[in-house]
Amino acid sequence: MDQRRAQWADRSQFFAISARAMRRILVDHARQHLAGKRGGRRERVNLDEETLSLDQRADLLVAVDEALSTLGEVLTAFDRAPEAEPMLREALAVRGEKHGVEDPRTLETASLLGRCLAELGRYPEGEKLLLDSYRSLRANPYAGKELPGAARRLAEYYDLRGNSAAAGRVRAAGYAPSRRAS
C-alpha cells in the first residue's frame, strides 16, 4: 500500500493498523527464531546469555500474540467493532493455522467475529459465522467454556434481528454439547 496516499478515517484507525503491522513484524520474527530452534536453520551456537534471552523473547512474543487475540473480544464488548474486526480476522487466521479450524478456540474466535460483523450491519456474513461456529462447538466433544459464549452470541444475534423464536430455540437447546454418537 502506498502510505503517502493512505486516507485514515481517524486516529484510532491509524493506530489500530499501525499496531497490527508492528505485531505482525514482531510475531513473524519470533516464529522464524522458534523455527530455527527446531532445525530450520542449523548453525552451531554456544549457549550464552544472549542466546537464552533471544529464546525467552521469542516465547514471550508468541504469548503476546495469543494475548492480543483477545483484544478483539474486548473491543467488541465495548462497542468498538470497526477496530475489533481486523484483529479478530487476524486472530482467526492465526488460531486456525495453529490449532486447526475445528479447535474450540478457533471456533470461539469465529463466533466473536460473527458478533462483530453483525454489529457492523454485515448480517449474512455474521450470521453464517455465528451459526457455523455454534453448530461445530455443539458437535465437538472437547468444547467447554467456548460453547456457552457462542450460544449466547447467536441468541443475541437472533434477538437483534427480531427473530425471538430462533433465539428461544438456541436458549432451549442449552449450552451443553450435543450427545450425538460420532
TORVOMAR-739798 format. One record per atom (N, C-alpha, C, O): residue number from 1; residue in one letter; atom name; x, y, z. Coordinates in steps of 0.1 Angstrom, whole numbers. Layout:
<nodes>
NODE  pos  code  site     px     py     pz
NODE  NUM     A    CA      X      Y      Z
...
</nodes>
This chain:
<nodes>
NODE  pos  code  site     px     py     pz
NODE    1     M     N      8    -12      0
NODE    1     M    CA      0      0      0
NODE    1     M     C      9     12      0
NODE    1     M     O     19     13      7
NODE    2     D     N      5     22     -8
NODE    2     D    CA     13     35     -9
NODE    2     D     C      8     43      3
NODE    2     D     O     -3     49      3
NODE    3     Q     N     17     44     14
NODE    3     Q    CA     13     51     26
NODE    3     Q     C     12     66     24
NODE    3     Q     O      6     73     33
NODE    4     R     N     18     71     14
NODE    4     R    CA     17     86     12
NODE    4     R     C      3     90      8
NODE    4     R     O     -1    101      9
NODE    5     R     N     -5     80      2
NODE    5     R    CA    -18     83     -2
NODE    5     R     C    -29     77      7
NODE    5     R     O    -41     78      4
NODE    6     A     N    -25     71     18
NODE    6     A    CA    -35     65     27
NODE    6     A     C    -44     76     33
NODE    6     A     O    -40     87     36
NODE    7     Q     N    -57     72     34
NODE    7     Q    CA    -67     81     40
NODE    7     Q     C    -72     74     52
NODE    7     Q     O    -79     65     51
NODE    8     W     N    -69     80     64
NODE    8     W    CA    -73     74     76
NODE    8     W     C    -86     80     80
NODE    8     W     O    -88     92     79
NODE    9     A     N    -95     72     85
NODE    9     A    CA   -108     78     90
NODE    9     A     C   -106     86    102
NODE    9     A     O   -112     97    104
NODE   10     D     N    -97     81    111
NODE   10     D    CA    -94     89    123
NODE   10     D     C    -82     83    130
NODE   10     D     O    -76     74    124
NODE   11     R     N    -78     89    141
NODE   11     R    CA    -66     85    148
NODE   11     R     C    -66     70    152
NODE   11     R     O    -56     63    151
NODE   12     S     N    -78     66    157
NODE   12     S    CA    -79     52    162
NODE   12     S     C    -77     42    150
NODE   12     S     O    -71     31    153
NODE   13     Q     N    -82     45    138
NODE   13     Q    CA    -79     36    127
NODE   13     Q     C    -64     35    124
NODE   13     Q     O    -59     25    121
NODE   14     F     N    -58     47    124
NODE   14     F    CA    -43     47    121
NODE   14     F     C    -36     39    131
NODE   14     F     O    -27     31    128
NODE   15     F     N    -39     41    144
NODE   15     F    CA    -32     34    155
NODE   15     F     C    -35     19    154
NODE   15     F     O    -26     11    157
NODE   16     A     N    -47     15    151
NODE   16     A    CA    -51      1    150
NODE   16     A     C    -43     -6    139
NODE   16     A     O    -38    -17    141
NODE   17     I     N    -42      1    127
NODE   17     I    CA    -35     -5    116
NODE   17     I     C    -20     -5    119
NODE   17     I     O    -13    -15    116
NODE   18     S     N    -15      5    125
NODE   18     S    CA      0      5    129
NODE   18     S     C      3     -6    139
NODE   18     S     O     13    -12    137
NODE   19     A     N     -5     -7    149
NODE   19     A    CA     -3    -18    159
NODE   19     A     C     -3    -31    153
NODE   19     A     O      4    -40    156
NODE   20     R     N    -13    -33    143
NODE   20     R    CA    -14    -46    137
NODE   20     R     C     -1    -49    129
NODE   20     R     O      4    -60    129
NODE   21     A     N      4    -39    121
NODE   21     A    CA     16    -41    114
NODE   21     A     C     28    -44    123
NODE   21     A     O     36    -53    120
NODE   22     M     N     29    -37    134
NODE   22     M    CA     41    -39    143
NODE   22     M     C     40    -53    149
NODE   22     M     O     50    -60    151
NODE   23     R     N     27    -57    152
NODE   23     R    CA     25    -70    158
NODE   23     R     C     30    -81    148
NODE   23     R     O     36    -91    152
NODE   24     R     N     26    -80    136
NODE   24     R    CA     29    -90    126
NODE   24     R     C     44    -91    124
NODE   24     R     O     50   -102    123
NODE   25     I     N     51    -80    124
NODE   25     I    CA     66    -80    122
NODE   25     I     C     72    -87    134
NODE   25     I     O     81    -95    132
NODE   26     L     N     68    -84    146
NODE   26     L    CA     74    -90    158
NODE   26     L     C     71   -105    159
NODE   26     L     O     80   -113    162
NODE   27     V     N     59   -108    156
NODE   27     V    CA     55   -123    157
NODE   27     V     C     62   -131    146
NODE   27     V     O     66   -142    149
NODE   28     D     N     63   -125    134
NODE   28     D    CA     70   -132    123
NODE   28     D     C     84   -135    127
NODE   28     D     O     90   -146    124
NODE   29     H     N     91   -125    133
NODE   29     H    CA    104   -126    137
NODE   29     H     C    105   -137    148
NODE   29     H     O    114   -146    147
NODE   30     A     N     96   -137    157
NODE   30     A    CA     97   -147    168
NODE   30     A     C     94   -161    162
NODE   30     A     O    101   -171    167
NODE   31     R     N     85   -162    153
NODE   31     R    CA     82   -175    147
NODE   31     R     C     94   -181    139
NODE   31     R     O     98   -192    140
NODE   32     Q     N    101   -172    132
NODE   32     Q    CA    113   -176    125
NODE   32     Q     C    124   -181    134
NODE   32     Q     O    130   -191    132
NODE   33     H     N    125   -173    145
NODE   33     H    CA    135   -177    155
NODE   33     H     C    132   -191    161
NODE   33     H     O    140   -199    163
NODE   34     L     N    119   -193    165
NODE   34     L    CA    115   -206    170
NODE   34     L     C    116   -217    160
NODE   34     L     O    119   -228    164
NODE   35     A     N    113   -214    148
NODE   35     A    CA    115   -225    138
NODE   35     A     C    130   -228    137
NODE   35     A     O    133   -240    134
NODE   36     G     N    138   -219    138
NODE   36     G    CA    153   -221    138
NODE   36     G     C    157   -230    149
NODE   36     G     O    166   -238    147
NODE   37     K     N    151   -229    161
NODE   37     K    CA    154   -238    172
NODE   37     K     C    151   -252    169
NODE   37     K     O    157   -261    175
NODE   38     R     N    141   -254    160
NODE   38     R    CA    136   -268    157
NODE   38     R     C    143   -274    145
NODE   38     R     O    138   -283    139
NODE   39     G     N    154   -268    141
NODE   39     G    CA    161   -273    129
NODE   39     G     C    159   -266    116
NODE   39     G     O    164   -271    106
NODE   40     G     N    152   -255    117
NODE   40     G    CA    150   -247    105
NODE   40     G     C    163   -241     99
NODE   40     G     O    165   -242     87
NODE   41     R     N    171   -235    107
NODE   41     R    CA    184   -230    104
NODE   41     R     C    194   -237    113
NODE   41     R     O    195   -234    125
NODE   42     R     N    202   -246    107
NODE   42     R    CA    211   -253    115
NODE   42     R     C    225   -246    116
NODE   42     R     O    233   -247    106
NODE   43     E     N    227   -240    127
NODE   43     E    CA    240   -234    129
NODE   43     E     C    245   -237    143
NODE   43     E     O    237   -239    152
NODE   44     R     N    258   -239    144
NODE   44     R    CA    263   -243    157
NODE   44     R     C    265   -230    165
NODE   44     R     O    271   -220    160
NODE   45     V     N    259   -229    177
NODE   45     V    CA    260   -217    185
NODE   45     V     C    263   -222    199
NODE   45     V     O    260   -233    204
NODE   46     N     N    270   -213    206
NODE   46     N    CA    273   -215    220
NODE   46     N     C    261   -210    228
NODE   46     N     O    255   -200    225
NODE   47     L     N    258   -217    239
NODE   47     L    CA    247   -213    248
NODE   47     L     C    252   -202    257
NODE   47     L     O    260   -205    266
NODE   48     D     N    248   -190    255
NODE   48     D    CA    252   -179    264
NODE   48     D     C    240   -171    268
NODE   48     D     O    229   -174    264
NODE   49     E     N    242   -160    275
NODE   49     E    CA    231   -152    279
NODE   49     E     C    224   -146    268
NODE   49     E     O    212   -144    268
NODE   50     E     N    231   -142    257
NODE   50     E    CA    225   -136    246
NODE   50     E     C    215   -145    239
NODE   50     E     O    204   -141    235
NODE   51     T     N    219   -158    237
NODE   51     T    CA    210   -167    230
NODE   51     T     C    198   -170    239
NODE   51     T     O    187   -171    234
NODE   52     L     N    200   -172    252
NODE   52     L    CA    189   -175    261
NODE   52     L     C    179   -164    261
NODE   52     L     O    167   -166    261
NODE   53     S     N    184   -151    261
NODE   53     S    CA    175   -140    262
NODE   53     S     C    167   -139    249
NODE   53     S     O    155   -135    249
NODE   54     L     N    173   -142    238
NODE   54     L    CA    165   -142    225
NODE   54     L     C    155   -153    225
NODE   54     L     O    144   -150    220
NODE   55     D     N    158   -165    230
NODE   55     D    CA    148   -175    231
NODE   55     D     C    136   -171    240
NODE   55     D     O    124   -173    236
NODE   56     Q     N    139   -165    251
NODE   56     Q    CA    129   -161    260
NODE   56     Q     C    120   -150    254
NODE   56     Q     O    108   -150    255
NODE   57     R     N    126   -141    246
NODE   57     R    CA    119   -130    240
NODE   57     R     C    110   -136    229
NODE   57     R     O     98   -131    227
NODE   58     A     N    114   -146    222
NODE   58     A    CA    106   -152    211
NODE   58     A     C     94   -159    217
NODE   58     A     O     83   -157    212
NODE   59     D     N     96   -166    228
NODE   59     D    CA     85   -172    235
NODE   59     D     C     75   -162    240
NODE   59     D     O     63   -164    239
NODE   60     L     N     80   -151    245
NODE   60     L    CA     72   -140    250
NODE   60     L     C     64   -134    239
NODE   60     L     O     52   -131    241
NODE   61     L     N     70   -132    227
NODE   61     L    CA     62   -126    216
NODE   61     L     C     51   -135    211
NODE   61     L     O     40   -130    208
NODE   62     V     N     53   -148    211
NODE   62     V    CA     43   -157    207
NODE   62     V     C     31   -156    217
NODE   62     V     O     20   -157    214
NODE   63     A     N     35   -156    230
NODE   63     A    CA     25   -154    241
NODE   63     A     C     17   -141    239
NODE   63     A     O      5   -141    242
NODE   64     V     N     24   -130    236
NODE   64     V    CA     18   -117    234
NODE   64     V     C      8   -118    222
NODE   64     V     O     -3   -112    223
NODE   65     D     N     12   -126    212
NODE   65     D    CA      2   -127    200
NODE   65     D     C    -11   -134    205
NODE   65     D     O    -22   -129    201
NODE   66     E     N    -10   -144    214
NODE   66     E    CA    -22   -150    219
NODE   66     E     C    -30   -140    227
NODE   66     E     O    -42   -140    226
NODE   67     A     N    -23   -133    236
NODE   67     A    CA    -30   -123    244
NODE   67     A     C    -37   -112    236
NODE   67     A     O    -48   -108    239
NODE   68     L     N    -30   -107    225
NODE   68     L    CA    -36    -97    217
NODE   68     L     C    -48   -102    209
NODE   68     L     O    -57    -95    205
NODE   69     S     N    -49   -115    207
NODE   69     S    CA    -60   -121    200
NODE   69     S     C    -73   -119    208
NODE   69     S     O    -84   -118    202
NODE   70     T     N    -72   -118    221
NODE   70     T    CA    -84   -115    229
NODE   70     T     C    -88   -100    229
NODE   70     T     O    -99    -96    233
NODE   71     L     N    -79    -92    224
NODE   71     L    CA    -82    -77    223
NODE   71     L     C    -94    -75    214
NODE   71     L     O   -102    -66    217
NODE   72     G     N    -96    -82    204
NODE   72     G    CA   -108    -81    195
NODE   72     G     C   -120    -83    203
NODE   72     G     O   -130    -76    201
NODE   73     E     N   -120    -93    212
NODE   73     E    CA   -132    -96    220
NODE   73     E     C   -135    -84    229
NODE   73     E     O   -146    -80    231
NODE   74     V     N   -124    -78    235
NODE   74     V    CA   -126    -67    244
NODE   74     V     C   -132    -55    237
NODE   74     V     O   -141    -48    241
NODE   75     L     N   -126    -52    225
NODE   75     L    CA   -131    -41    217
NODE   75     L     C   -145    -43    213
NODE   75     L     O   -153    -33    213
NODE   76     T     N   -149    -55    209
NODE   76     T    CA   -163    -57    206
NODE   76     T     C   -172    -55    218
NODE   76     T     O   -183    -49    216
NODE   77     A     N   -168    -60    229
NODE   77     A    CA   -176    -58    241
NODE   77     A     C   -178    -43    245
NODE   77     A     O   -188    -40    251
NODE   78     F     N   -169    -35    241
NODE   78     F    CA   -170    -20    243
NODE   78     F     C   -175    -13    231
NODE   78     F     O   -172     -1    230
NODE   79     D     N   -182    -20    223
NODE   79     D    CA   -189    -14    211
NODE   79     D     C   -178     -7    202
NODE   79     D     O   -181      4    196
NODE   80     R     N   -167    -13    200
NODE   80     R    CA   -157     -8    191
NODE   80     R     C   -154    -18    180
NODE   80     R     O   -143    -21    177
NODE   81     A     N   -165    -22    173
NODE   81     A    CA   -165    -32    163
NODE   81     A     C   -156    -29    151
NODE   81     A     O   -149    -38    146
NODE   82     P     N   -156    -16    146
NODE   82     P    CA   -147    -13    135
NODE   82     P     C   -132    -16    138
NODE   82     P     O   -125    -20    129
NODE   83     E     N   -128    -14    150
NODE   83     E    CA   -114    -16    154
NODE   83     E     C   -112    -31    157
NODE   83     E     O   -101    -36    155
NODE   84     A     N   -123    -38    161
NODE   84     A    CA   -121    -52    165
NODE   84     A     C   -121    -61    153
NODE   84     A     O   -114    -71    153
NODE   85     E     N   -128    -58    142
NODE   85     E    CA   -129    -67    131
NODE   85     E     C   -115    -71    125
NODE   85     E     O   -113    -83    124
NODE   86     P     N   -106    -62    122
NODE   86     P    CA    -93    -67    117
NODE   86     P     C    -85    -75    127
NODE   86     P     O    -78    -85    123
NODE   87     M     N    -86    -72    139
NODE   87     M    CA    -79    -80    149
NODE   87     M     C    -85    -94    151
NODE   87     M     O    -78   -104    152
NODE   88     L     N    -98    -95    150
NODE   88     L    CA   -105   -108    151
NODE   88     L     C   -102   -116    138
NODE   88     L     O   -100   -129    139
NODE   89     R     N   -102   -110    127
NODE   89     R    CA    -98   -117    115
NODE   89     R     C    -84   -123    115
NODE   89     R     O    -82   -134    112
NODE   90     E     N    -75   -115    120
NODE   90     E    CA    -61   -119    122
NODE   90     E     C    -60   -130    132
NODE   90     E     O    -53   -140    130
NODE   91     A     N    -67   -129    143
NODE   91     A    CA    -67   -139    154
NODE   91     A     C    -73   -152    148
NODE   91     A     O    -68   -163    151
NODE   92     L     N    -84   -151    140
NODE   92     L    CA    -90   -163    134
NODE   92     L     C    -80   -170    125
NODE   92     L     O    -79   -183    125
NODE   93     A     N    -73   -163    117
NODE   93     A    CA    -63   -169    108
NODE   93     A     C    -52   -175    115
NODE   93     A     O    -48   -186    112
NODE   94     V     N    -47   -168    126
NODE   94     V    CA    -35   -174    134
NODE   94     V     C    -40   -186    141
NODE   94     V     O    -33   -197    141
NODE   95     R     N    -51   -186    148
NODE   95     R    CA    -56   -197    155
NODE   95     R     C    -60   -209    146
NODE   95     R     O    -57   -220    149
NODE   96     G     N    -66   -206    135
NODE   96     G    CA    -69   -216    125
NODE   96     G     C    -57   -224    120
NODE   96     G     O    -57   -236    119
NODE   97     E     N    -46   -216    118
NODE   97     E    CA    -34   -222    113
NODE   97     E     C    -27   -230    124
NODE   97     E     O    -21   -241    122
NODE   98     K     N    -27   -224    136
NODE   98     K    CA    -20   -230    148
NODE   98     K     C    -28   -242    153
NODE   98     K     O    -21   -253    156
NODE   99     H     N    -41   -241    155
NODE   99     H    CA    -48   -251    162
NODE   99     H     C    -58   -259    153
NODE   99     H     O    -62   -270    157
NODE  100     G     N    -60   -255    141
NODE  100     G    CA    -70   -262    132
NODE  100     G     C    -84   -255    133
NODE  100     G     O    -87   -248    143
NODE  101     V     N    -91   -257    122
NODE  101     V    CA   -104   -249    121
NODE  101     V     C   -115   -255    130
NODE  101     V     O   -124   -248    133
NODE  102     E     N   -114   -267    135
NODE  102     E    CA   -124   -273    144
NODE  102     E     C   -120   -272    159
NODE  102     E     O   -127   -277    167
NODE  103     D     N   -109   -266    162
NODE  103     D    CA   -105   -264    176
NODE  103     D     C   -114   -254    182
NODE  103     D     O   -118   -244    177
NODE  104     P     N   -119   -257    195
NODE  104     P    CA   -128   -248    202
NODE  104     P     C   -123   -234    203
NODE  104     P     O   -132   -225    202
NODE  105     R     N   -110   -231    204
NODE  105     R    CA   -105   -218    205
NODE  105     R     C   -107   -210    192
NODE  105     R     O   -111   -199    191
NODE  106     T     N   -105   -218    181
NODE  106     T    CA   -107   -212    167
NODE  106     T     C   -122   -209    165
NODE  106     T     O   -125   -198    160
NODE  107     L     N   -130   -218    169
NODE  107     L    CA   -145   -216    167
NODE  107     L     C   -150   -205    176
NODE  107     L     O   -159   -198    172
NODE  108     E     N   -144   -203    188
NODE  108     E    CA   -149   -192    196
NODE  108     E     C   -145   -179    190
NODE  108     E     O   -153   -169    190
NODE  109     T     N   -133   -178    184
NODE  109     T    CA   -129   -166    177
NODE  109     T     C   -138   -163    165
NODE  109     T     O   -141   -152    162
NODE  110     A     N   -142   -174    158
NODE  110     A    CA   -151   -172    146
NODE  110     A     C   -165   -167    151
NODE  110     A     O   -171   -158    145
NODE  111     S     N   -169   -171    163
NODE  111     S    CA   -182   -166    169
NODE  111     S     C   -180   -152    172
NODE  111     S     O   -190   -144    170
NODE  112     L     N   -169   -148    178
NODE  112     L    CA   -167   -134    182
NODE  112     L     C   -167   -125    169
NODE  112     L     O   -172   -114    169
NODE  113     L     N   -161   -130    159
NODE  113     L    CA   -160   -122    146
NODE  113     L     C   -174   -121    140
NODE  113     L     O   -178   -111    135
NODE  114     G     N   -182   -132    141
NODE  114     G    CA   -196   -131    137
NODE  114     G     C   -204   -120    144
NODE  114     G     O   -212   -113    138
NODE  115     R     N   -202   -120    157
NODE  115     R    CA   -209   -109    165
NODE  115     R     C   -205    -95    161
NODE  115     R     O   -213    -86    159
NODE  116     C     N   -192    -94    159
NODE  116     C    CA   -186    -81    155
NODE  116     C     C   -192    -77    141
NODE  116     C     O   -196    -65    139
NODE  117     L     N   -193    -86    132
NODE  117     L    CA   -198    -83    118
NODE  117     L     C   -213    -79    119
NODE  117     L     O   -218    -70    112
NODE  118     A     N   -220    -86    128
NODE  118     A    CA   -235    -83    130
NODE  118     A     C   -236    -69    135
NODE  118     A     O   -245    -61    131
NODE  119     E     N   -227    -65    144
NODE  119     E    CA   -228    -51    150
NODE  119     E     C   -224    -41    139
NODE  119     E     O   -229    -29    140
NODE  120     L     N   -217    -45    129
NODE  120     L    CA   -213    -36    118
NODE  120     L     C   -224    -36    107
NODE  120     L     O   -223    -29     97
NODE  121     G     N   -235    -44    110
NODE  121     G    CA   -246    -44    100
NODE  121     G     C   -243    -54     88
NODE  121     G     O   -251    -54     79
NODE  122     R     N   -233    -62     89
NODE  122     R    CA   -230    -72     79
NODE  122     R     C   -236    -85     83
NODE  122     R     O   -229    -95     86
NODE  123     Y     N   -249    -86     83
NODE  123     Y    CA   -257    -97     89
NODE  123     Y     C   -255   -110     82
NODE  123     Y     O   -253   -120     89
NODE  124     P     N   -255   -112     69
NODE  124     P    CA   -253   -125     63
NODE  124     P     C   -240   -132     67
NODE  124     P     O   -240   -143     71
NODE  125     E     N   -229   -124     66
NODE  125     E    CA   -216   -130     69
NODE  125     E     C   -215   -132     84
NODE  125     E     O   -210   -143     89
NODE  126     G     N   -221   -123     93
NODE  126     G    CA   -220   -125    107
NODE  126     G     C   -229   -137    111
NODE  126     G     O   -224   -145    120
NODE  127     E     N   -241   -139    105
NODE  127     E    CA   -249   -150    109
NODE  127     E     C   -243   -163    105
NODE  127     E     O   -244   -173    113
NODE  128     K     N   -237   -164     94
NODE  128     K    CA   -230   -176     89
NODE  128     K     C   -219   -180     99
NODE  128     K     O   -218   -192    103
NODE  129     L     N   -211   -171    103
NODE  129     L    CA   -200   -174    113
NODE  129     L     C   -206   -178    126
NODE  129     L     O   -201   -188    132
NODE  130     L     N   -216   -171    131
NODE  130     L    CA   -222   -174    144
NODE  130     L     C   -228   -188    144
NODE  130     L     O   -226   -196    153
NODE  131     L     N   -236   -191    133
NODE  131     L    CA   -243   -204    133
NODE  131     L     C   -233   -215    130
NODE  131     L     O   -235   -226    137
NODE  132     D     N   -224   -214    121
NODE  132     D    CA   -214   -224    119
NODE  132     D     C   -206   -227    131
NODE  132     D     O   -203   -239    135
NODE  133     S     N   -201   -217    138
NODE  133     S    CA   -193   -219    150
NODE  133     S     C   -201   -226    161
NODE  133     S     O   -196   -235    168
NODE  134     Y     N   -213   -221    163
NODE  134     Y    CA   -222   -227    173
NODE  134     Y     C   -224   -242    170
NODE  134     Y     O   -223   -250    179
NODE  135     R     N   -228   -245    158
NODE  135     R    CA   -231   -259    154
NODE  135     R     C   -218   -268    156
NODE  135     R     O   -219   -279    161
NODE  136     S     N   -207   -263    152
NODE  136     S    CA   -194   -270    153
NODE  136     S     C   -190   -273    168
NODE  136     S     O   -186   -283    172
NODE  137     L     N   -192   -262    176
NODE  137     L    CA   -190   -264    190
NODE  137     L     C   -199   -274    197
NODE  137     L     O   -195   -282    206
NODE  138     R     N   -212   -274    193
NODE  138     R    CA   -221   -284    198
NODE  138     R     C   -217   -298    195
NODE  138     R     O   -220   -307    203
NODE  139     A     N   -212   -300    183
NODE  139     A    CA   -208   -313    179
NODE  139     A     C   -194   -317    184
NODE  139     A     O   -190   -329    183
NODE  140     N     N   -187   -308    190
NODE  140     N    CA   -173   -310    194
NODE  140     N     C   -173   -315    209
NODE  140     N     O   -177   -307    217
NODE  141     P     N   -168   -327    211
NODE  141     P    CA   -168   -332    225
NODE  141     P     C   -158   -325    234
NODE  141     P     O   -159   -326    246
NODE  142     Y     N   -149   -318    228
NODE  142     Y    CA   -139   -310    236
NODE  142     Y     C   -143   -296    239
NODE  142     Y     O   -135   -289    245
NODE  143     A     N   -154   -292    234
NODE  143     A    CA   -159   -278    236
NODE  143     A     C   -162   -277    251
NODE  143     A     O   -170   -285    256
NODE  144     G     N   -157   -267    257
NODE  144     G    CA   -160   -265    271
NODE  144     G     C   -166   -251    273
NODE  144     G     O   -178   -249    271
NODE  145     K     N   -157   -242    278
NODE  145     K    CA   -162   -228    281
NODE  145     K     C   -165   -220    269
NODE  145     K     O   -172   -210    270
NODE  146     E     N   -162   -225    257
NODE  146     E    CA   -164   -218    245
NODE  146     E     C   -179   -219    240
NODE  146     E     O   -184   -209    235
NODE  147     L     N   -185   -230    243
NODE  147     L    CA   -199   -232    238
NODE  147     L     C   -209   -222    244
NODE  147     L     O   -217   -217    237
NODE  148     P     N   -210   -220    257
NODE  148     P    CA   -219   -210    262
NODE  148     P     C   -218   -196    256
NODE  148     P     O   -228   -190    253
NODE  149     G     N   -206   -192    254
NODE  149     G    CA   -204   -179    248
NODE  149     G     C   -209   -178    234
NODE  149     G     O   -216   -169    230
NODE  150     A     N   -207   -189    226
NODE  150     A    CA   -211   -190    212
NODE  150     A     C   -227   -190    212
NODE  150     A     O   -233   -183    203
NODE  151     A     N   -233   -198    221
NODE  151     A    CA   -247   -199    221
NODE  151     A     C   -253   -185    225
NODE  151     A     O   -263   -181    219
NODE  152     R     N   -247   -179    235
NODE  152     R    CA   -252   -165    239
NODE  152     R     C   -252   -155    228
NODE  152     R     O   -261   -148    225
NODE  153     R     N   -240   -155    221
NODE  153     R    CA   -239   -146    210
NODE  153     R     C   -249   -149    198
NODE  153     R     O   -254   -139    192
NODE  154     L     N   -251   -161    195
NODE  154     L    CA   -261   -165    185
NODE  154     L     C   -275   -161    189
NODE  154     L     O   -282   -155    181
NODE  155     A     N   -279   -163    202
NODE  155     A    CA   -292   -159    206
NODE  155     A     C   -294   -144    206
NODE  155     A     O   -304   -139    202
NODE  156     E     N   -283   -137    210
NODE  156     E    CA   -283   -122    210
NODE  156     E     C   -285   -117    195
NODE  156     E     O   -292   -107    193
NODE  157     Y     N   -278   -124    186
NODE  157     Y    CA   -279   -120    172
NODE  157     Y     C   -294   -122    167
NODE  157     Y     O   -299   -113    161
NODE  158     Y     N   -300   -133    171
NODE  158     Y    CA   -314   -135    166
NODE  158     Y     C   -323   -125    173
NODE  158     Y     O   -332   -120    167
NODE  159     D     N   -321   -121    186
NODE  159     D    CA   -328   -111    192
NODE  159     D     C   -327    -98    185
NODE  159     D     O   -337    -91    182
NODE  160     L     N   -315    -94    181
NODE  160     L    CA   -312    -82    174
NODE  160     L     C   -319    -81    161
NODE  160     L     O   -324    -71    157
NODE  161     R     N   -320    -93    154
NODE  161     R    CA   -327    -93    141
NODE  161     R     C   -342    -95    142
NODE  161     R     O   -349    -96    132
NODE  162     G     N   -347    -96    155
NODE  162     G    CA   -361    -97    157
NODE  162     G     C   -367   -111    155
NODE  162     G     O   -379   -113    154
NODE  163     N     N   -358   -121    156
NODE  163     N    CA   -362   -135    154
NODE  163     N     C   -362   -141    168
NODE  163     N     O   -353   -149    171
NODE  164     S     N   -372   -138    176
NODE  164     S    CA   -372   -143    190
NODE  164     S     C   -374   -158    191
NODE  164     S     O   -370   -165    200
NODE  165     A     N   -381   -164    180
NODE  165     A    CA   -383   -178    180
NODE  165     A     C   -370   -186    179
NODE  165     A     O   -368   -195    186
NODE  166     A     N   -362   -181    170
NODE  166     A    CA   -348   -187    168
NODE  166     A     C   -340   -185    181
NODE  166     A     O   -333   -195    185
NODE  167     A     N   -340   -173    186
NODE  167     A    CA   -333   -171    199
NODE  167     A     C   -338   -180    210
NODE  167     A     O   -329   -186    217
NODE  168     G     N   -351   -182    211
NODE  168     G    CA   -356   -191    221
NODE  168     G     C   -352   -206    219
NODE  168     G     O   -349   -213    228
NODE  169     R     N   -351   -210    206
NODE  169     R    CA   -346   -224    203
NODE  169     R     C   -332   -226    207
NODE  169     R     O   -328   -236    213
NODE  170     V     N   -323   -216    205
NODE  170     V    CA   -309   -217    209
NODE  170     V     C   -308   -218    224
NODE  170     V     O   -301   -226    229
NODE  171     R     N   -316   -209    231
NODE  171     R    CA   -316   -209    245
NODE  171     R     C   -321   -222    251
NODE  171     R     O   -316   -228    261
NODE  172     A     N   -332   -228    245
NODE  172     A    CA   -338   -240    249
NODE  172     A     C   -329   -252    247
NODE  172     A     O   -330   -262    254
NODE  173     A     N   -321   -251    237
NODE  173     A    CA   -312   -262    234
NODE  173     A     C   -301   -264    245
NODE  173     A     O   -295   -274    246
NODE  174     G     N   -300   -253    252
NODE  174     G    CA   -290   -253    263
NODE  174     G     C   -276   -251    257
NODE  174     G     O   -274   -249    245
NODE  175     Y     N   -266   -250    266
NODE  175     Y    CA   -253   -247    262
NODE  175     Y     C   -244   -259    263
NODE  175     Y     O   -231   -258    263
NODE  176     A     N   -249   -271    264
NODE  176     A    CA   -241   -283    265
NODE  176     A     C   -239   -289    251
NODE  176     A     O   -248   -287    243
NODE  177     P     N   -228   -295    249
NODE  177     P    CA   -225   -302    236
NODE  177     P     C   -236   -312    233
NODE  177     P     O   -241   -318    243
NODE  178     S     N   -240   -314    221
NODE  178     S    CA   -250   -324    217
NODE  178     S     C   -244   -338    220
NODE  178     S     O   -232   -339    219
NODE  179     R     N   -252   -347    223
NODE  179     R    CA   -247   -361    227
NODE  179     R     C   -248   -371    216
NODE  179     R     O   -250   -382    218
NODE  180     R     N   -247   -366    203
NODE  180     R    CA   -248   -375    192
NODE  180     R     C   -236   -384    191
NODE  180     R     O   -224   -380    195
NODE  181     A     N   -238   -396    187
NODE  181     A    CA   -227   -406    186
NODE  181     A     C   -220   -402    173
NODE  181     A     O   -226   -400    162
NODE  182     S     N   -207   -403    173
NODE  182     S    CA   -199   -400    161
NODE  182     S     C   -196   -412    153
NODE  182     S     O   -190   -412    143
</nodes>
